Amino acid sequence: MGKQLTYQTKILSRFILHRDRVRIPIWIFSLTLMTVVTATSFSGLYQNDAERQVMAETMKNPAMTAMVGLGYGLDNYTTGAMMAHQMLLFTAIAMAIMSILFVTRHTRADEEEGRLELLRSLPVGRLTNLMSTVSILCGLHIIIAILIGLSLFSLQEESMNVQGSLLYGAALGSIGIFFTAITSIFAQLSDHSRGTIGLSLAVLGLSYIIRAIGDVSNEMISWLSPLGWILRTEVYVTNNWWPVLLTVGFSCVLFCLAFYLNATRDIGSGLLPSKPGRKQASTLLTNPLGLAFRLQRTSVLSWALGMFVLGASYGSVFGDLDSFFATNEMMSQLFPPIEGLSLTEQFLTMLMSVIAMICTVPPLIILLKLSSEEKKERIEHLFSRAVSRGSVLGSYILLSFVFGFVMLFLALLGLWGASSVVMEEPISFSLMLQALMIYLPAMWFMIGLGVFTIGIRPKLTSLTWMYLGYSFIVVYLGGMLQFPEWLSLLSPYGISLNYP
């Protein structure tokens, strides 16, 4: 009976691999490169024990504990302990997001668009699609875990031994497998892909918040979060493997539940009841602008909250920056003294470039939603009425510009509010506003690039994301990796940073 339910799993797995023959290598390369580059930069930034201990004292700040997790190995803060403590959590979040997007794409999204119904009309098992998706993604996490572990060990850093490096990779792989299982369950509960992604991201966000609260106030609360589990591995210090086994074991239970739910529900439906719509459309839906906003209302609100929290997270560590810069030779070289400005204020410009690039993601998502709607042949329903192409495109462009500014402003409010609380002499709101608004034209340029790709060829919209990723690398990591300045000037954010 089991073989019949998963009949033709190998063939469908090869088909999924073919569909994602570009996405999978990009994920593998990006996650591995990000980890290696970060580990290398830690070695360059903190060249002696004294500098590392200064950072260890900074990590004892409750705000930093909430951001990156409970500190460990702080009495002897080696490069390995620093790397694991500060980067394991954020890399795990990236792995979780990859899992959520991958599972949704090959389960609920395919079912929503009718592709899965076509496959099920062929001689395949009822659980074949879910089994193929889960198998490939679990294998992908194992490969990434091994590559990251071997790459870290290959750096030949004294504090990064082979056991700790492999455990670092295994911790990332286990959290990826966990969120593969979580998303597989929500793909059965929700009746559309947006719900699947939304519920899965909600679990990820809730896991982060619960872990943050537990790490700051009561460590027992952190045990309610899978992100709290993997931080108990204490990589490169005590090297505990049991949290990895716990995460994988609990994931197996969730997989069994996902397969059971998939076997019992009807194709095209979700187990959670759908909310009935209104009998009559609101006035908001009588024009393309209102419809464009209504389609992305939840996403916009979620990003708005996220940007405010992002700014507050950065602002909460401003109180310790002056003392840290004063004792760190590398940072002093990166930010030479300027009369009338503290090192914290100089650092503010670089920080604003990072915030601006992150804040560019929501307006691009809003704009490129038009391409997604066109691909699904929903825009044709609008064009069949007295609606021009220009008004539809203009609606999405207007929303992108408006909410791009809103995201920047909310991040600024969070940054200024949190920094004002922790700093003895807070930076003025007007100075922060000027430092952030110089990146607004760079955001406009990225929106314009997105409009250009939509107009030329919608399939080229991925170039916009690639260019944003390039900008992040050359602007944020360019100084650490000693890239030539002209590489930064190829990015609008680099131009704003160098010529404010």
C-alpha positions as CSV (number, residue, x, y, z in Angstrom):
1,M,0.0,0.0,0.0
2,G,2.9,2.4,0.9
3,K,4.5,1.8,-2.5
4,Q,1.3,2.6,-4.3
5,L,0.9,5.9,-2.4
6,T,4.5,7.0,-3.4
7,Y,4.5,5.4,-6.9
8,Q,6.9,7.1,-9.4
9,T,8.6,9.2,-6.7
10,K,12.0,8.9,-8.4
11,I,10.7,10.2,-11.8
12,L,8.9,13.1,-10.2
13,S,12.0,13.9,-8.1
14,R,14.0,14.2,-11.3
15,F,11.4,16.5,-12.7
16,I,11.5,18.8,-9.7
17,L,15.3,18.8,-9.9
18,H,15.1,19.8,-13.5
19,R,12.6,22.6,-12.7
20,D,14.9,24.0,-10.0
21,R,18.2,23.4,-11.8
22,V,19.1,27.1,-11.4
23,R,17.5,27.8,-8.0
24,I,19.1,24.9,-6.2
25,P,22.8,25.7,-7.1
26,I,22.2,29.4,-6.3
27,W,20.9,28.6,-2.8
28,I,23.8,26.2,-2.2
29,F,26.4,28.6,-3.4
30,S,24.9,31.7,-1.7
31,L,24.5,30.0,1.8
32,T,28.0,28.5,1.6
33,L,29.7,31.6,0.4
34,M,27.9,33.8,3.0
35,T,29.1,31.5,5.8
36,V,32.7,31.4,4.6
37,V,32.9,35.1,3.9
38,T,31.5,35.9,7.3
39,A,33.9,33.6,9.0
40,T,36.9,35.1,7.1
41,S,35.7,38.6,8.0
42,F,35.6,37.8,11.7
43,S,39.2,36.7,11.5
44,G,40.2,40.0,9.9
45,L,38.2,42.2,12.2
46,Y,39.2,40.8,15.5
47,Q,42.9,39.9,15.3
48,N,43.7,39.4,19.0
49,D,42.2,38.2,22.2
50,A,41.7,41.7,23.6
51,E,39.5,42.8,20.7
52,R,37.5,39.6,20.9
53,Q,36.9,40.1,24.6
54,V,35.6,43.6,24.0
55,M,33.1,42.1,21.7
56,A,32.3,39.4,24.2
57,E,31.4,42.2,26.8
58,T,29.1,43.8,24.1
59,M,27.4,40.5,23.6
60,K,26.3,40.4,27.2
61,N,24.0,43.3,26.5
62,P,20.4,42.1,26.7
63,A,19.6,43.7,23.4
64,M,22.3,41.7,21.7
65,T,21.2,38.5,23.5
66,A,17.7,39.0,22.1
67,M,19.1,39.5,18.6
68,V,21.6,36.6,18.3
69,G,21.0,34.4,21.3
70,L,22.3,33.6,24.7
71,G,26.1,34.1,24.8
72,Y,28.4,31.1,25.4
73,G,32.2,30.9,25.4
74,L,32.4,34.5,26.4
75,D,35.2,34.0,28.8
76,N,37.4,32.8,26.0
77,Y,35.7,34.4,22.9
78,T,37.5,32.6,20.1
79,T,36.9,33.3,16.4
80,G,34.9,30.0,16.2
81,A,32.7,30.8,19.2
82,M,32.1,34.3,17.9
83,M,31.2,33.0,14.4
84,A,28.7,30.5,15.8
85,H,27.2,32.8,18.4
86,Q,26.6,35.7,16.1
87,M,25.8,34.0,12.7
88,L,24.3,30.5,13.4
89,L,20.8,32.0,14.2
90,F,20.6,34.3,11.1
91,T,21.9,31.6,8.8
92,A,19.4,29.2,10.2
93,I,16.6,31.7,9.4
94,A,17.9,31.8,5.8
95,M,17.7,28.0,5.6
96,A,14.2,28.1,7.0
97,I,13.0,30.7,4.5
98,M,14.5,28.6,1.7
99,S,12.6,25.5,2.9
100,I,9.3,27.5,3.2
101,L,9.6,28.8,-0.4
102,F,10.7,25.5,-1.9
103,V,8.0,23.4,-0.3
104,T,5.2,25.9,-1.1
105,R,6.4,26.2,-4.7
106,H,6.2,22.4,-5.3
107,T,3.1,21.6,-3.2
108,R,0.4,24.2,-2.7
109,A,1.4,26.6,-5.5
110,D,1.5,23.7,-8.0
111,E,-1.9,22.5,-6.7
112,E,-3.3,26.1,-6.8
113,E,-2.3,26.5,-10.5
114,G,-3.6,23.1,-11.6
115,R,-0.3,21.4,-12.3
116,L,-0.7,18.9,-9.5
117,E,-4.1,17.9,-10.8
118,L,-2.5,17.2,-14.2
119,L,0.2,15.0,-12.6
120,R,-2.4,13.1,-10.5
121,S,-4.2,12.2,-13.7
122,L,-1.2,10.1,-14.6
123,P,-0.2,6.8,-12.9
124,V,1.4,8.4,-9.7
125,G,0.7,7.8,-6.1
126,R,-1.3,10.1,-3.9
127,L,1.7,11.1,-1.8
128,T,4.2,11.1,-4.6
129,N,4.4,14.9,-5.0
130,L,4.9,15.6,-1.3
131,M,7.4,12.7,-0.9
132,S,9.4,13.9,-3.9
133,T,9.5,17.5,-2.6
134,V,10.5,16.5,1.0
135,S,13.1,14.0,-0.2
136,I,14.8,16.5,-2.5
137,L,14.8,19.3,0.1
138,C,16.1,17.1,2.9
139,G,18.8,15.9,0.6
140,L,19.6,19.5,-0.3
141,H,19.9,20.4,3.4
142,I,22.3,17.6,4.0
143,I,24.4,18.7,1.1
144,I,24.5,22.3,2.3
145,A,25.3,21.1,5.9
146,I,28.3,19.0,4.6
147,L,29.6,21.8,2.3
148,I,29.4,24.5,5.0
149,G,31.0,22.2,7.6
150,L,33.9,21.3,5.3
151,S,34.3,24.9,4.1
152,L,34.6,26.2,7.6
153,F,37.1,23.5,8.5
154,S,39.1,24.3,5.4
155,L,39.8,27.8,6.6
156,Q,42.3,26.2,9.0
157,E,41.3,28.5,11.9
158,E,42.6,27.1,15.1
159,S,39.3,27.5,17.0
160,M,37.3,25.9,14.1
161,N,37.9,22.2,14.5
162,V,36.3,19.5,12.3
163,Q,33.8,18.4,14.9
164,G,32.5,22.0,15.5
165,S,32.5,22.8,11.8
166,L,30.4,19.7,11.0
167,L,28.1,20.5,13.9
168,Y,27.6,24.0,12.6
169,G,26.5,22.6,9.3
170,A,24.3,19.9,10.9
171,A,22.5,22.5,13.1
172,L,21.7,24.5,10.0
173,G,20.5,21.4,8.1
174,S,18.3,20.3,11.0
175,I,16.5,23.6,11.2
176,G,16.0,23.5,7.5
177,I,14.5,20.0,7.7
178,F,12.3,21.2,10.6
179,F,10.7,24.0,8.6
180,T,10.4,21.7,5.6
181,A,8.1,19.6,7.8
182,I,6.3,22.7,9.2
183,T,5.6,24.0,5.7
184,S,4.5,20.5,4.5
185,I,1.8,20.6,7.2
186,F,0.6,24.1,6.4
187,A,0.4,23.1,2.7
188,Q,-2.3,20.7,3.7
189,L,-4.1,23.1,6.0
190,S,-4.2,26.2,3.8
191,D,-6.1,26.3,0.5
192,H,-3.6,28.7,-1.2
193,S,0.1,29.4,-1.4
194,R,-0.1,32.8,0.3
195,G,-1.6,31.2,3.3
196,T,1.0,28.4,3.4
197,I,3.8,30.9,3.3
198,G,2.1,33.3,5.7
199,L,1.5,30.6,8.3
200,S,5.0,29.1,7.9
201,L,6.7,32.5,8.3
202,A,4.5,33.2,11.3
203,V,5.9,30.1,13.0
204,L,9.4,31.3,12.1
205,G,8.8,34.8,13.5
206,L,7.1,33.4,16.6
207,S,10.0,31.0,17.1
208,Y,12.4,33.9,17.0
209,I,10.4,36.1,19.4
210,I,9.9,33.2,21.9
211,R,13.6,32.5,21.8
212,A,14.5,36.1,22.3
213,I,12.2,36.4,25.3
214,G,13.5,33.2,26.8
215,D,17.1,34.1,26.3
216,V,16.7,37.4,28.0
217,S,14.3,36.5,30.8
218,N,13.8,32.8,31.4
219,E,15.9,30.2,29.5
220,M,13.1,27.6,29.9
221,I,10.9,29.6,27.5
222,S,13.6,29.2,24.8
223,W,12.9,25.4,24.8
224,L,9.5,26.2,23.2
225,S,11.4,27.4,20.1
226,P,13.2,25.2,17.5
227,L,15.6,28.2,17.0
228,G,16.4,28.0,20.8
229,W,17.2,24.3,20.4
230,I,19.9,24.7,17.8
231,L,21.6,27.5,19.8
232,R,22.1,25.0,22.6
233,T,24.6,23.1,20.4
234,E,27.1,25.7,21.5
235,V,29.2,25.1,18.4
236,Y,33.0,25.4,18.8
237,V,32.6,25.5,22.6
238,T,30.9,22.4,24.0
239,N,29.7,20.9,20.7
240,N,26.4,19.4,21.8
241,W,24.9,17.1,19.2
242,W,21.7,16.2,21.0
243,P,19.8,19.4,19.9
244,V,20.4,18.4,16.3
245,L,19.0,14.9,17.0
246,L,16.0,16.4,18.9
247,T,15.2,18.7,16.0
248,V,15.5,16.0,13.4
249,G,13.4,13.6,15.5
250,F,10.6,16.1,16.0
251,S,10.7,16.8,12.3
252,C,10.1,13.2,11.5
253,V,6.9,13.3,13.7
254,L,5.8,16.4,11.8
255,F,6.5,14.6,8.4
256,C,4.3,11.7,9.4
257,L,1.5,14.2,10.3
258,A,1.9,16.0,6.9
259,F,1.7,12.7,5.0
260,Y,-1.4,11.7,6.9
261,L,-3.1,15.0,6.2
262,N,-2.2,14.8,2.5
263,A,-3.6,11.3,2.2
264,T,-6.9,12.3,3.8
265,R,-7.8,15.6,2.1
266,D,-9.2,16.3,-1.3
267,I,-7.0,17.8,-4.0
268,G,-7.5,21.6,-4.4
269,S,-8.8,22.1,-0.9
270,G,-7.3,22.9,2.5
271,L,-8.3,21.4,5.8
272,L,-8.8,24.9,7.3
273,P,-12.1,26.5,6.3
274,S,-11.8,29.4,4.0
275,K,-13.2,32.7,5.1
276,P,-16.2,33.6,3.0
277,G,-15.9,36.8,0.9
278,R,-18.1,39.8,1.0
279,K,-21.3,39.7,-1.1
280,Q,-20.5,43.1,-2.6
281,A,-17.0,44.5,-3.4
282,S,-15.9,47.6,-1.5
283,T,-15.3,50.9,-3.2
284,L,-11.5,50.2,-2.9
285,L,-11.8,47.5,-5.5
286,T,-13.4,49.7,-8.2
287,N,-10.1,50.9,-9.5
288,P,-6.7,49.2,-10.3
289,L,-4.9,51.0,-7.5
290,G,-7.3,49.7,-4.8
291,L,-7.2,46.2,-6.2
292,A,-3.4,46.2,-6.3
293,F,-3.3,47.3,-2.7
294,R,-6.0,44.8,-1.6
295,L,-4.0,41.9,-3.1
296,Q,-0.9,42.8,-1.0
297,R,-2.5,44.2,2.1
298,T,-1.3,41.5,4.4
299,S,2.2,41.4,3.0
300,V,2.5,45.2,3.2
301,L,1.5,45.3,6.9
302,S,3.8,42.4,7.7
303,W,6.8,44.1,6.1
304,A,5.9,47.4,7.8
305,L,6.1,45.7,11.2
306,G,9.2,43.9,10.2
307,M,11.0,47.1,9.1
308,F,10.2,48.8,12.4
309,V,11.5,45.9,14.4
310,L,14.6,45.8,12.2
311,G,15.3,49.4,12.9
312,A,14.7,49.0,16.7
313,S,17.0,45.9,16.7
314,Y,19.9,47.9,15.2
315,G,19.2,50.9,17.5
316,S,19.3,48.8,20.6
317,V,23.0,48.2,20.3
318,F,24.1,51.8,19.7
319,G,24.8,52.3,23.4
320,D,27.9,50.2,23.3
321,L,29.3,51.2,19.9
322,D,31.6,54.1,21.0
323,S,33.5,51.9,23.5
324,F,33.7,49.1,21.0
325,F,35.1,51.3,18.2
326,A,37.6,52.9,20.6
327,T,39.2,49.6,21.4
328,N,39.0,47.9,17.9
329,E,41.9,48.8,15.7
330,M,40.2,47.5,12.5
331,M,37.1,49.6,13.0
332,S,39.2,52.7,13.7
333,Q,40.9,52.2,10.4
334,L,37.6,51.8,8.6
335,F,36.2,54.9,10.2
336,P,39.0,57.5,10.6
337,P,38.3,60.4,12.9
338,I,36.3,63.3,11.4
339,E,36.0,66.5,13.4
340,G,32.5,67.1,14.8
341,L,31.4,63.5,14.3
342,S,31.7,60.5,16.6
343,L,32.6,57.0,15.3
344,T,29.0,56.0,15.9
345,E,27.7,58.8,13.7
346,Q,30.1,57.8,10.9
347,F,29.0,54.2,11.3
348,L,25.4,55.4,10.9
349,T,25.9,56.1,7.2
350,M,27.0,52.5,6.5
351,L,24.2,51.1,8.6
352,M,21.7,53.2,6.7
353,S,22.8,51.7,3.4
354,V,22.1,48.2,4.8
355,I,18.7,49.3,6.1
356,A,17.9,51.0,2.8
357,M,18.7,47.8,0.8
358,I,16.6,45.7,3.1
359,C,13.8,48.2,2.8
360,T,14.0,48.0,-1.0
361,V,12.7,44.4,-0.8
362,P,9.0,45.2,0.0
363,P,8.5,47.8,-2.8
364,L,10.1,45.4,-5.3
365,I,7.8,42.6,-4.1
366,I,4.8,45.0,-4.6
367,L,5.9,46.0,-8.1
368,L,6.8,42.5,-9.3
369,K,3.5,41.2,-8.1
370,L,2.2,42.5,-11.4
371,S,4.5,40.1,-13.3
372,S,3.2,37.3,-11.2
373,E,-0.4,38.2,-11.8
374,E,0.3,38.4,-15.6
375,K,2.0,35.0,-15.5
376,K,-1.1,33.5,-13.9
377,E,-3.3,35.2,-16.6
378,R,-5.3,37.2,-14.0
379,I,-4.4,40.6,-15.6
380,E,-6.4,39.7,-18.7
381,H,-9.6,40.0,-16.7
382,L,-8.7,43.6,-16.0
383,F,-7.8,44.4,-19.6
384,S,-11.1,42.9,-20.8
385,R,-12.8,46.0,-19.2
386,A,-12.3,49.7,-19.6
387,V,-8.9,49.6,-18.0
388,S,-5.7,50.7,-19.7
389,R,-2.3,49.0,-19.3
390,G,-0.8,52.3,-18.1
391,S,-3.3,52.7,-15.3
392,V,-2.5,49.1,-14.1
393,L,1.2,49.5,-14.3
394,G,1.0,53.0,-12.8
395,S,-0.9,51.7,-9.8
396,Y,1.8,49.2,-8.9
397,I,4.5,51.8,-9.5
398,L,2.8,54.3,-7.2
399,L,2.3,51.7,-4.5
400,S,6.0,50.8,-4.7
401,F,7.1,54.4,-4.4
402,V,4.8,55.2,-1.5
403,F,5.4,52.1,0.5
404,G,9.2,52.2,-0.2
405,F,9.2,55.6,1.6
406,V,7.0,54.2,4.4
407,M,9.3,51.2,5.0
408,L,12.3,53.6,5.2
409,F,10.5,55.9,7.6
410,L,9.3,53.0,9.9
411,A,12.8,51.6,10.0
412,L,14.1,55.1,10.9
413,L,11.5,55.4,13.7
414,G,12.5,52.1,15.2
415,L,16.2,52.9,14.9
416,W,15.9,56.4,16.5
417,G,13.5,55.3,19.2
418,A,15.7,52.4,20.4
419,S,19.0,54.3,20.1
420,S,17.5,57.2,22.1
421,V,16.8,54.9,25.0
422,V,20.3,53.3,25.2
423,M,22.6,56.2,24.3
424,E,23.7,58.9,26.8
425,E,23.8,61.5,24.0
426,P,21.3,60.3,21.4
427,I,21.7,61.1,17.7
428,S,19.2,63.7,16.5
429,F,16.2,62.5,14.5
430,S,17.0,65.0,11.7
431,L,20.6,63.6,11.3
432,M,19.3,60.1,11.0
433,L,16.6,61.2,8.6
434,Q,19.2,62.9,6.3
435,A,21.5,59.8,6.5
436,L,18.7,57.5,5.4
437,M,16.9,59.6,2.8
438,I,20.1,59.9,0.7
439,Y,19.4,56.3,-0.3
440,L,15.8,57.0,-1.4
441,P,17.0,57.8,-5.0
442,A,18.8,54.4,-5.0
443,M,15.5,52.7,-4.1
444,W,13.8,54.6,-6.9
445,F,16.4,53.4,-9.3
446,M,15.8,49.8,-8.3
447,I,12.0,50.3,-8.8
448,G,12.7,51.8,-12.2
449,L,14.9,48.8,-13.1
450,G,12.0,46.5,-12.1
451,V,9.6,48.4,-14.3
452,F,12.1,48.2,-17.2
453,T,12.3,44.4,-16.9
454,I,8.5,44.0,-16.7
455,G,8.2,46.1,-19.8
456,I,10.9,44.4,-21.8
457,R,10.4,40.8,-20.7
458,P,8.8,39.7,-17.4
459,K,11.2,36.7,-17.2
460,L,14.0,39.2,-16.7
461,T,12.6,40.4,-13.4
462,S,15.0,38.1,-11.5
463,L,17.8,40.4,-12.7
464,T,16.4,43.0,-10.3
465,W,16.9,40.7,-7.4
466,M,20.4,39.7,-8.5
467,Y,21.4,43.3,-8.8
468,L,20.1,44.1,-5.3
469,G,22.1,41.1,-4.0
470,Y,25.2,42.4,-5.8
471,S,24.7,45.8,-4.2
472,F,24.5,44.2,-0.8
473,I,27.7,42.3,-1.2
474,V,29.8,45.1,-2.7
475,V,28.5,47.8,-0.3
476,Y,28.2,45.9,3.0
477,L,31.1,43.4,2.5
478,G,33.2,45.4,0.1
479,G,35.3,47.1,2.7
480,M,36.0,44.0,4.7
481,L,36.9,42.0,1.6
482,Q,38.9,45.0,0.2
483,F,37.0,45.1,-3.1
484,P,38.0,47.9,-5.6
485,E,36.0,51.0,-5.1
486,W,34.7,51.0,-8.7
487,L,32.7,47.8,-7.9
488,S,30.8,49.7,-5.2
489,L,30.1,52.6,-7.7
490,L,28.3,50.2,-10.0
491,S,25.6,50.1,-7.4
492,P,23.2,53.0,-6.7
493,Y,23.6,52.4,-3.0
494,G,27.4,52.5,-3.4
495,I,27.1,55.9,-5.2
496,S,25.0,57.2,-2.3
497,L,27.4,55.9,0.3
498,N,30.5,57.3,-1.3
499,Y,28.9,60.6,-2.4
500,P,26.3,61.5,0.2
